[in-house]
Amino acid sequence: MEKRICCEAVDRHAQELTELASKIWAEPEMGWNEVKASAWTAEYLKEQGFEVELGAYGIPTAIRAAWGSGHPVIGFCGEYDCLPGLSQKVSARQDPVTPGGNGQGCGHNLLGVGCVGACLGLKAELEASGKEGTVVFYGCPAEEQLTGKGFMARGGAFQECDFTIAWHPASGNQNTLGNMTGVEGAFFRFKGRTSHAAMNPQDGRSALDAVQLMNMGVEFLREHVTDDVRIHYNIVDGGLAPNIVPDTAGSKYFVRALSREAVLDAFERVVKCAEGAAHMTDTTLEIERLGGIYPTLQNKVLAEVMQKAREEIPLPEYTAEELAFAEEINSRSPLYEKGVTPAIDAAIKPLGSFNGFASTDYGDVMHICPGVQNTDCTAATLAGGHSWMVTACSGSSIGMKGMLRAAKVMAAGAWQMVERPELLKAAKEEFEAAMGGKKYVCPITDEVAKPFEK
């Protein structure tokens, strides 16, 4: 498999891809503000012969880059946003570049560029074979805000595709047929009436009381939802001083579950808790919907094709220095066992069937057309997600090697779908059966504010 045209193409572009991923790592940008990352990515794809639109779907940092013609149309979903507070040097000790600054703590510098590499690999296969096919790179902003792909979908993205592929950097190598949760989010803001808390409390109507009663109602609600539901919140406004009855207060909520229907049911019950709290405290309630995302919907046909490619393409070879770097990072974790914890756990594990309770807006794409999301090892074994450890690994040669391998896997799997039309037919039939006649309804409704419009 390593001698396949797609793999050779990724190797041929390896230095350029690594340099691009390193540049994005060195200048981390938060969601909706990935100005440099999107421009660099768009320019590189243009240089490689793709027809590129930067600012696609009305979103300044979204990209649609296409090469080829006809069907199948294969979409690769890349990301490049970062996380706050996770600035970190390529160091095995916590050592921020800028204290409190941004950092690639989820490895999206690798994620987006890995998809670029996959596009180049599949393009090379199509060129060599003379077969029809269209390769589309979607540069998707603000995954960490969980609505980037929803806004893109509302603008018409992904509907052209016969299937899509995504991946995510990880500290191991195992795909799953299980789902990740969907989400619905909102700010709940209460408005009351201020007064002196000691002199004339009877004149006040505490917005903070409403927040607390809402949260208490949600705590009781937890007993009466299905096991897959997750509800979490934080208070974003709690008043100014303890001797002033607060006239404003609010909280931000995320509601998650493994089906869109369960998400919406639980969310509406949270809304009732808020409405009840407003009645009890004689305050008014304003709900700012933040939008939502679908749970993931892995396609077994696509997942099995990817698993075969994952098993055939050789794993990276790590140097003694890389293994020592990973070992030292692992030693920072309380889970570390000297002599037991592998420095890098890159072995390919069998295709699993477990659910995950994190979320990704790629779930929306997977409800528009058949889709699959891979994981590929790019970090030390105990480098937990959204951590300085991941930032360090994502800027290191360990991360870059994993990214290049992920590109080869995605390209090789996609090429199998092109070569064997019966697989694509089966994937589409599976998708239709899983949807059960339902259609994707974009959770980003008109009432959701456009965060990319300043």
N, C-alpha and C positions, 0 to 999 in steps of 0.2 A: 504493500500500500504506500510506503514511503516514496516509491518511485513514480507514483501516479502524477499526472500533469499538474493537478491542483496543488499537490504537496510541493512539487518543484517550484511552482509559481510563488507560493508563500515563502519558500526559502530564498528565492531570487529577490524578493522585496523585503526580506527580514530586517535589514539594516534601516530602511526607510520607515517601516512600520514601528520598529523599536524607538527610533528617534521621535516619531510623532507621538507615541504613547508617553515617552519621557517628557516631551514639551508640555503635554496636557497635565501630567503629574506635577510638574514644576510650577505651573500657574493654575492652581485649582480655582474653579469658578462655580458658584452656587447655581441652583436651578433657575431657569429663565434668564440667566446672565452669562451663559457659556459663549460669550462673544468670540474669544480667541479660539477656543476648542472647536467650535462649529466652523469658523472661517478656515482654520488650518486643515480640518478634515475635508471640507468642501473643495478647497484648492488642490489637495492631494488627489482626490477622486477625479477632478477635472483633468489633472495632468495624466491620469491613467486612462483617459478616453471616455469617461462617463459624462452624460449630460446632467448638469448639476443645477438645482435650484436651492439657494440658501434663502431662508425666510419662507419656506414652503408652508402652505395651509394657513397663511396669515400670521405665523409665529416666527419672530425674528431669528431665533437660534435653531429652528427645525430645518432639516435637510431632506430633500428627495433627490437621489442621484441614480440614474438608470443607464444601463448598457444593454444592447441586444434588441431583439424583436420577437414578437410572437409569444406563444405559450410553450411551456409553463412560465408563469411569472413568479419568481421566487424573491421574497422579501427578507432582508436581514435587518434586525432591529438593534441599532447601536445606541449607546448612551455615553455621556461625558460629564455629567454634573458631579459635584463633590458634596462633602458634609462639613458643617461648622465645627470648630473646636478640635479638629483632628490633624492639624499641621504636624508634620513629622519628617525628620531627615531619614535617609536610608541608613538607619542605625538600629542595632538590636537593643538599645536602651531608649526609653522614652526621652526624646530630645526634639522639641518642635522647631521648625524653621522660624515660625512666628508664633510666640505664645498666644494661645486662644484663636489662632488663625484657622483658615480652611485647610482641608486635606482630603486626599482620595482614600477615605476610610472604607469605601465599598468597592474599590478597584475599577471604577467606571472609566478611567483612562485606558485600562486594558480592554474593557468590555467593548467600547466603541471601535477601537482600532482593530480588535480581533475580528469584528464583523466586517471591517474594511478589508482585512486580509482574506476572509472567506469569499468576499465578492470578487477579489482578484483571482483567487483560486478557481472559482466556478467559471469566471470569464475565460480563463485560459483553457479549461476543458471544452467549453462551447466553441471557442475559436478553433481549436485543434480538430474537433469532430465535425464542424459545419452544421451542427444541429441547431434548431430553433430554440429560443429561450430568452427571457428578459431577466436580468439581474437588477434588483432595486435595493439600494442602501437607504434606510430611513434613519436619519439622525434625530433622535428623540430626546428633547430637553426634559429636565425637571422630573426624572423618575423618583427621586427622593421626596418630591412633593406629591407623588402618586397620581398626577393628573395630566402629565405631558402627553401621553399617547391618547388619552381621552379627548383632549383638545384637538389633536391631530386627526383622530377618527371623526370627530364632529365636522372637520373640514374636508373629509372624504378620503383620508389616508387608509391604506391597507386593503381597500375593497377590490383593487385590481389584482390582488395576489391569488395564485392557486394554493400556495402555502407559505408560511413564514418560519423563520428560524431565529432563535436568540440563544444567548448563553449568559452565564454569570461566573465571575471568578469565585473561587472557593478554597477551602483548606483541605479538600478531598475530591475524589472522583467517583460520584455516584449520581446517576439520574433516577428519577422516580416517576411512576405513572400516577402518583397521588397529586392532590391539588394543594395550592396555597390559597390563603383566604382573600375574599373580596372585602372591600371597605366602603363605608359611608362616613363622611366627616362633616362637622358643623361647629360654629361658635354659637353658644347660647349666652345672650347678654340680657341682663335684667336691669330695669330702671325703677328706682323707688323715690324716696323723699328723704333728704338729709335733715338732721336735727342734732342737738347736743345730747350725747348718749347718757349723761347724768342729769342735766337740768330739765330737759323735756323730751324724754325718749318716746312718750306717747304720740308725739307729732311725727316721728320718723317712720319710714317704711324701708326696711333694710334689704337692699339688693343682695347683700352677702348672705342673709338668711335664706333667700331664695336659692342661691347657688348651693348652699349646704343642704337644704331640703331636697333639691333635685338630686344631688350626689347620693344622699341617703336613700332616696327612692330607687336609684339605679343599683345601689348595693343590694337592696332586697330583691330587685328584679333578677339579679344573677342566678338565683335559685330556680328560676322559672323559664330559662331559655335552654336550648339544646346545647350539648357538650362542646360543639364546635364554635360557639359564640364567644368572642372576646370583646370586652368593653373597657376602654381606658380613657382617662381624662386628666387635665390639669387646670388649675384655677389661673386665669390670665389677668384678672382684676379682682382684688379683694378689699378695696377701700384704702383710705389714706392714713387713718389713725384710729386707735381703739376707742377714743372718746367722741368720735364722729360717726353717726349712723351713716353707713355708705349708701349713697343714692345710685351708684353704679357698681356692678360686679358681673363677672362672667367666667365661663369655662369653655374649654375646647375638648371635643369628644371625637374619638374614632370608634366605630363599631365594626367588628370583623366577623365573618363566618365563611363556611366552605361552599355556600351557594348564594347567588344574588338574592334569591327569595328570602333566605334566612337573614341576610344582612338588612334588607328593607323592613322585614317584620320587626326585628330587634330595634332598629333605629326608630321606627315610629313609636315603639313603646318607650324609648328614651325621651322622645318628644313629649309624650303624655306625662312623664315624670316632671319635665320642665314646666309644662302648662299647669300641672297641679301645684307645683311650688309657687308659681306666680299667683295663683288664686289664694293660696294659704297666706301669702305675705302681702297681698294687695299691691303687688308690683306689676309692671308690664314686661313682656318678653319679646325679644327680637331674635330670630334665628337666621344666621348667615350660613347658607349651605355652601360647603366647600367642594361638593361633588363627591364622586365615588369611583370605584373600579370593580371590575368583575374578578371572581376567583380565576385561577389558571385552569386550563382544560387541556391537559396533555393528550396528544394523539398517539395511540399505541403503535400504529403502523410507522409513523415518523420516528417515534422513540426507539423502536427496534432497529430501524435502519441506522440511526445515530449510534446506538449501542454497538452495532457491528463495526462501524467505522472507528469508534473509540477503542475497541479491542484490537483492531488491526494496525492502527497508526502507533508507532513506537513512542514510549514515554520519553521525556527529556532526560538527558544525563546531567547530573548535578556535580559540580566540582566540590572538592574538600572544603573550600572557602564558603561556598553556598550552604553546604550542610552544617558547617559550624555556625554560620549566621542564623540559620533556622533553629538550630539547637539552642542558641542563646536566647532567641525570642521566646521559644517554648518555655524556657526556664523561668520566665517572668509570670507564667500562669500558675495559679494554685493547683491546677489539674496535672501539672508536670510530674512525671516519675522518671528520674534519671535511669537510663539503661532500658527503659520500657517504652517511653513515648518516642515514636519515630520522628526524626527531624522534619521530614516531608512525607506525607502520606499520599503518594501519587498513584498507588496501585488502583487499577480499574476494578470497581466492584460491580456485581451483577445488577441489572435493572431492578430497582425497588418498587414498592407500592405504598409507601408511607406518605401521609399528608404533612404539610408544613404550615406553620401558623404566622409566618411573615407574609408580606404581600408585595405584588409588583403590578404595575399598570400594563405589563405585557398580557395579563389576563384578558384585557379588553380585546387585544388583537386576536387572541386565541378563540374568541367568540365571534369573530368576523370571518375567519377562514381557518383551515387546519394549521396547527402550530405546534412547535416543540421547543423546549428550553433545556439546553445542556448545562452542566457545570463542568469546570475544569480546574485542576489544582494550580493555584498561583501563589500559595502562601505556606508558611510554616503550619504544622499540624494544629497547634493551639492558638493560632491567630484568629480570634473571634471577630465576627462581623461588626462593622462600624466601630473599629478600634484603631489606635495608633499603630498597632502591630500590622494591620492590613495596609495602612498607608505606607509603612516602611517596606513591606513586601511588594506592594504594587509599583514602587519605584525601583525595585531591585531586578537583577538578572533572573531571579527565581520567577518573579511575576511575568517578565518578558518571555521567558521560555514557555510558560504555561499559556500565555496569550497566543503565541505562534502555533502551538499545538492545537488549541481550540479552533483557530482559523482553519487548519487543515481538516479537522474532524467535521466542522460544519460544511466546508466545501465538498468534501468527499461524500458526505451523506446526501447533500443536495444533488450532487451529480448522479448518485444512484437513483434518485427520484426522476431525474430527467431520462436516464437510460432505460428505466423500467416503468413505462406508463401505467402498467397494471397496479403498481404500488401507489401511484398518485390517485388512481381511481378508488382503490381500497381506503386510502386516507380520507378522501372526500366522503365516501359512504359512511365511514366511522364518524366523521364530524357531523353529518346530517342526523345520524342516529342519536348521537350524544345531545344535540340541540333539541331533538324531539319536536320539531316544528316551530320552536321559538326563534325569534330573530333578535339580534343584538340591538339593544336600545341604549344609546349613549348616555351614561350617567352625568355627563357634563351638560347640564341644561342651561337655558338662557339666563337663569338667575345666578349662575355661578360667575363671579367676577373673573375677568381675564388678567391674571397676574403679570403677564408680559406687556400689558399696555400701561405705560407710566403716566 
